[in-house]
Protein backbone atom coordinates (compact mmCIF):
# COMPACT_ATOMS: atom_id res chain seq x y z
CA UNK A 1 0.00 0.00 0.00
CA UNK A 2 1.46 3.36 -1.06
CA UNK A 3 1.80 6.10 1.56
CA UNK A 4 0.51 9.54 0.55
CA UNK A 5 2.66 12.68 0.85
CA UNK A 6 0.59 13.76 3.84
CA UNK A 7 1.05 10.36 5.50
CA UNK A 8 4.82 10.54 5.00
CA UNK A 9 4.90 14.05 6.48
CA UNK A 10 3.03 12.78 9.57
CA UNK A 11 5.47 9.87 9.90
CA UNK A 12 8.44 12.27 9.56
CA UNK A 13 7.00 14.60 12.23
CA UNK A 14 6.34 11.63 14.55
CA UNK A 15 9.91 10.36 14.07
CA UNK A 16 11.34 13.83 14.76
CA UNK A 17 9.17 14.18 17.88
CA UNK A 18 10.56 10.86 19.15
CA UNK A 19 14.13 12.05 18.52
CA UNK A 20 13.39 15.32 20.31
CA UNK A 21 11.95 13.39 23.27
CA UNK A 22 15.18 11.39 23.52
CA UNK A 23 17.18 14.63 23.78
CA UNK A 24 14.76 16.41 26.14
CA UNK A 25 12.22 19.13 25.52
CA UNK A 26 13.18 21.61 22.83
CA UNK A 27 11.65 24.54 24.69
CA UNK A 28 10.82 24.71 28.34
CA UNK A 29 8.66 27.16 30.24
CA UNK A 30 9.67 28.81 33.46
CA UNK A 31 12.62 30.83 34.67
CA UNK A 32 16.17 29.92 33.66
CA UNK A 33 18.18 27.80 36.11
CA UNK A 34 20.21 29.72 38.70
CA UNK A 35 23.64 30.87 37.53
CA UNK A 36 26.47 29.05 39.36
CA UNK A 37 29.18 31.21 41.02
CA UNK A 38 31.86 32.20 38.51
CA UNK A 39 34.76 31.55 40.90
CA UNK A 40 33.90 27.86 41.35
CA UNK A 41 35.99 25.66 39.09
CA UNK A 42 36.37 22.01 38.22
CA UNK A 43 39.63 20.26 37.38
CA UNK A 44 40.20 18.49 34.08
CA UNK A 45 39.23 14.96 35.18
CA UNK A 46 35.99 16.27 36.70
CA UNK A 47 35.20 18.26 33.54
CA UNK A 48 35.82 15.13 31.44
CA UNK A 49 33.57 12.97 33.62
CA UNK A 50 30.77 15.55 33.59
CA UNK A 51 30.96 16.22 29.82
CA UNK A 52 31.50 12.59 28.81
CA UNK A 53 34.77 13.24 26.97
CA UNK A 54 38.34 11.96 27.20
CA UNK A 55 41.18 13.92 28.76
CA UNK A 56 42.90 13.89 25.38
CA UNK A 57 39.87 15.66 23.83
CA UNK A 58 39.78 18.18 26.70
CA UNK A 59 43.48 18.96 26.34
CA UNK A 60 43.30 19.28 22.55
CA UNK A 61 40.24 21.54 22.67
CA UNK A 62 41.96 23.78 25.26
CA UNK A 63 45.20 23.99 23.24
CA UNK A 64 43.32 24.79 20.02
CA UNK A 65 41.11 27.30 21.87
CA UNK A 66 37.84 25.50 21.08
CA UNK A 67 36.89 25.45 24.77
CA UNK A 68 39.34 27.05 27.18
CA UNK A 69 39.08 26.99 30.99
CA UNK A 70 37.76 30.35 32.16
CA UNK A 71 38.26 30.03 35.92
CA UNK A 72 41.97 29.29 35.76
CA UNK A 73 43.98 28.56 32.60
CA UNK A 74 47.17 26.52 32.76
CA UNK A 75 50.27 28.56 33.65
CA UNK A 76 53.28 26.38 32.85
CA UNK A 77 53.90 22.76 33.72
CA UNK A 78 52.26 21.42 36.85
CA UNK A 79 49.50 24.02 37.06
CA UNK A 80 45.88 22.85 37.10
CA UNK A 81 43.24 24.21 34.73
CA UNK A 82 39.88 25.01 36.31
CA UNK A 83 36.75 24.87 34.15
CA UNK A 84 33.60 26.81 35.04
CA UNK A 85 30.10 25.37 34.87
CA UNK A 86 29.58 27.26 31.60
CA UNK A 87 32.82 25.81 30.14
CA UNK A 88 31.65 22.27 30.95
CA UNK A 89 28.21 23.04 29.53
CA UNK A 90 29.87 24.04 26.24
CA UNK A 91 32.08 20.91 26.36
CA UNK A 92 28.99 18.74 26.79
CA UNK A 93 27.20 20.46 23.88
CA UNK A 94 30.32 20.03 21.70
CA UNK A 95 30.36 16.32 22.56
CA UNK A 96 26.69 15.95 21.61
CA UNK A 97 27.27 17.74 18.31
CA UNK A 98 30.24 15.46 17.55
CA UNK A 99 28.06 12.46 18.33
CA UNK A 100 25.57 13.60 15.66
CA UNK A 101 28.30 13.77 13.02
CA UNK A 102 28.76 17.55 12.87
CA UNK A 103 32.26 18.52 11.68
CA UNK A 104 34.66 20.15 14.12
CA UNK A 105 34.78 23.23 11.84
CA UNK A 106 31.00 23.69 12.13
CA UNK A 107 31.24 23.10 15.88
CA UNK A 108 33.86 25.85 16.17
CA UNK A 109 31.40 28.26 14.53
CA UNK A 110 28.65 27.17 16.93
CA UNK A 111 30.95 27.56 19.97
CA UNK A 112 31.90 31.08 18.85
CA UNK A 113 28.19 31.85 18.79
CA UNK A 114 27.71 30.32 22.26
CA UNK A 115 30.53 32.48 23.63
CA UNK A 116 28.68 35.56 22.43
CA UNK A 117 25.58 34.57 24.43
CA UNK A 118 25.11 35.50 28.07
CA UNK A 119 24.92 32.64 30.57
CA UNK A 120 21.13 33.15 31.02
CA UNK A 121 20.66 33.06 27.26
CA UNK A 122 22.50 29.73 27.09
CA UNK A 123 19.87 28.10 29.26
CA UNK A 124 17.13 29.18 26.86
CA UNK A 125 19.01 28.16 23.72
CA UNK A 126 18.16 25.18 21.55
CA UNK A 127 20.68 24.06 18.95
CA UNK A 128 19.64 21.98 15.99
CA UNK A 129 21.69 20.08 13.48
CA UNK A 130 21.07 18.09 10.35
CA UNK A 131 24.50 16.48 10.75
CA UNK A 132 26.08 19.10 8.50
CA UNK A 133 25.08 22.51 9.84
CA UNK A 134 24.20 23.78 13.29
CA UNK A 135 21.17 25.99 13.79
CA UNK A 136 20.00 28.08 16.72
CA UNK A 137 16.31 27.99 17.51
CA UNK A 138 14.75 30.48 19.86
CA UNK A 139 11.02 29.73 19.52
CA UNK A 140 8.73 26.77 18.83
CA UNK A 141 7.64 28.48 15.59
CA UNK A 142 11.18 28.40 14.29
CA UNK A 143 11.43 24.67 15.00
CA UNK A 144 8.17 24.09 13.21
CA UNK A 145 9.42 25.93 10.13
CA UNK A 146 12.59 23.83 10.02
CA UNK A 147 10.63 20.60 10.19
CA UNK A 148 8.17 21.72 7.52
CA UNK A 149 11.09 22.14 5.12
CA UNK A 150 11.37 18.36 5.04
CA UNK A 151 14.93 18.27 6.36
CA UNK A 152 15.35 16.10 9.43
CA UNK A 153 17.06 17.95 12.27
CA UNK A 154 18.59 17.00 15.60
CA UNK A 155 17.82 19.18 18.61
CA UNK A 156 19.86 19.79 21.75
CA UNK A 157 17.98 21.66 24.48
CA UNK A 158 20.84 23.33 26.34
CA UNK A 159 18.63 23.79 29.42
CA UNK A 160 18.24 20.00 29.60
CA UNK A 161 22.00 19.54 29.30
CA UNK A 162 22.36 22.27 31.96
CA UNK A 163 20.20 20.40 34.49
CA UNK A 164 21.92 17.10 33.69
CA UNK A 165 25.30 18.76 34.23
CA UNK A 166 24.18 20.33 37.52
CA UNK A 167 23.24 16.89 38.84
CA UNK A 168 26.53 15.35 37.70
CA UNK A 169 28.72 18.17 39.06
CA UNK A 170 26.91 18.14 42.41
CA UNK A 171 28.46 14.71 43.00
CA UNK A 172 31.99 15.69 41.86
CA UNK A 173 34.65 17.83 43.61
CA UNK A 174 35.01 21.57 42.93
CA UNK A 175 37.25 24.27 44.31
CA UNK A 176 37.23 28.04 44.60
CA UNK A 177 39.80 29.92 42.56
CA UNK A 178 42.26 31.71 44.79
CA UNK A 179 43.54 35.15 43.81
CA UNK A 180 46.65 34.54 41.77
CA UNK A 181 49.98 35.57 43.19
CA UNK A 182 51.77 37.52 40.44
CA UNK A 183 55.17 36.61 41.88
CA UNK A 184 54.33 32.91 41.62
CA UNK A 185 53.28 33.30 38.01
CA UNK A 186 56.48 35.18 37.17
CA UNK A 187 58.56 32.44 38.69
CA UNK A 188 57.37 29.67 36.44
CA UNK A 189 60.01 27.57 34.76
CA UNK A 190 60.05 29.47 31.46
CA UNK A 191 60.55 32.81 33.18
CA UNK A 192 63.41 31.38 35.27
CA UNK A 193 65.13 30.11 32.13
CA UNK A 194 64.83 33.50 30.44
CA UNK A 195 66.29 35.24 33.48
CA UNK A 196 69.15 32.74 33.60
CA UNK A 197 69.97 33.43 29.90
CA UNK A 198 70.00 37.19 30.46
CA UNK A 199 72.26 36.92 33.52
CA UNK A 200 74.54 34.27 32.03
N, C-alpha and C positions, 0 to 999 in steps of 0.2 A: 504494500500500500504506500503510495507516494505521500510525502508530507508537504503541505502547502507552505508558501513563504511565511505566512502568519504563524503557522505551527512551529516552523524552524526558529522564528524570532522568539517565540515563547520559550522554547527549549533552551535557546542561547541565554535568555534572561535568567531562567531558572538555574542554569549551570553557573552563571556569573554570581548569582545570589548565594549559591552554595560555596563558591570560592571566597566570596566576601565574608561569609559566616565563619569560615575556617580562620581567617585573618583577624576577625573582630569586626565590630561595627565600623562602617565608614565614617559616620558622623554621629557624635554623641551630644546629648543635651546636657545642660548644667554647667557650672563654673569649671574653669580649668583646674587641674590638680595644683596643690601648693608648690611653690618654687623652693627647691632645696637650697640651703645656705651655700654661697659661692666659695667659701673657704674650706669646705669639706671635700677631701679628695680620696681617691681610691688608687691603690698601686696597680701596676701592670697585670699581675696574675688575677686580681679581683676583677679588673675591667674585662679581661679575657673571659673569665667564668660567667660574668653577667651578660656579656654581649654574644657569647657562644662562638668565639673566634680563637685562633691559635696565637701564641705569643709572637711567633714569626710574622703573622699578619699585622698584629698590633705594632710591632717594631718597624716593619716596612711602611705602614701607613703613617707613622709618626715621622720617619725619616724623609718620606716623600711629601710631607705636609698635607696629606689627605685628611687625617684627623690627628691633631696635635693636642697634648695634654695642656689644659688651660690653668689648672691650679698650680702645678709646678713642673716646668719642662726639665729635661735632663741637663745638668751642668757638669760635663766631664765624666770620666769613668767613676763608677761607684755611686753616683747620685741616683735617686729614685724619682721617676716621673709620677705625678699625681694627676689622675683624670677626674674631672668634675662629673656630676650626674648628666649634664647636657652632653659632654664629650662621649660618655658611654651610650647615651641615647642615640647619638649620631652613629657610633660604631655599630650598634644593633640594627639600625636602619640600613646602613651600608651592607651588613651581612645579609639581611633579608633581600636587598636588591640583587646582590651577587647570586643568591640562591635562585632567583627568578631568571637568571641568565643575562642580566643587564651588564654591559661592558663597563670596565673600570673608568674609561673616559667619560661615559655618560654619568656614572656615579659621581665623578669629580665635579661635574657641572651641577648635579643635584645638591651635593654637599656645600658648594659655594652658595647656592640659593638658601640652604638651611642656615648657614652662618649669618646671612643677612636678616634672618627672622629673629624676633625677640623670643625669649624663652617661653612666654605665655602663648605666643603665636604658634610655636612648635607643637604645643599640646593640642591645638585645634586643627593642625595640618593633616591632610590625607594625601599621600603620594600614590600615584598609579603608574603602572608600567605595562607595556605590551611585550616586554622582553627585549625591546630595542631602545625605546625612549622612556623617559621618566616625566610624569605629568603631576602638577600640583592641582588638587581639587579643594575648593573652599566652600562649596555648597552642594546639597543633594541634586539641584538642577544641573549642575555641571557634570556630575557623574552620570546622570540620566542621558545627557547629550552625548557623552562619550560612548555609552553603550548602544545608543540608537544608531551610531555610525557603523555598527556591525563589527567593529574591531574589539576582540576580547582584551580586557585589561585586568591587571592584578593590582589590588589595593592594599596599602599598608596604612592603617589608622595609627598615627604616631601616638595618640593618647592611649591606645591600648598597649602599645609597646612601652610607653611611659609607666603605666601601672604595673605591668609585668616586671619592668626593671626595678621599680620601687620595692616590690616584694622580694626580688632576688637580692638587691643590695642591702636590704634590712637584715639579712642573715649573714652578710659578709663584712669583714673589718674595713673601717675607714679611719682617717686621721685628719686633724686640723692642720692646715699649712701654717708653719711658723714664719714670722717675719724673717726674711733672708738677711744674713749677715754679709755685708758687702766685702768685708775683709776675707771671709771664708771663700767667697766666690772668686776673688782675685787670686787666691792662693791655690787654685786648682793646678793640676800637673802641667798643663800647657803654659800657663802664665809663669810658673817656676822655671820651665825650660827656657822661655824667652828671656827672662831676667838673667839666667845663667849665661846665655849667649852674649848678652849685652855687656855683662861684667867681665867675662872671660876674654 
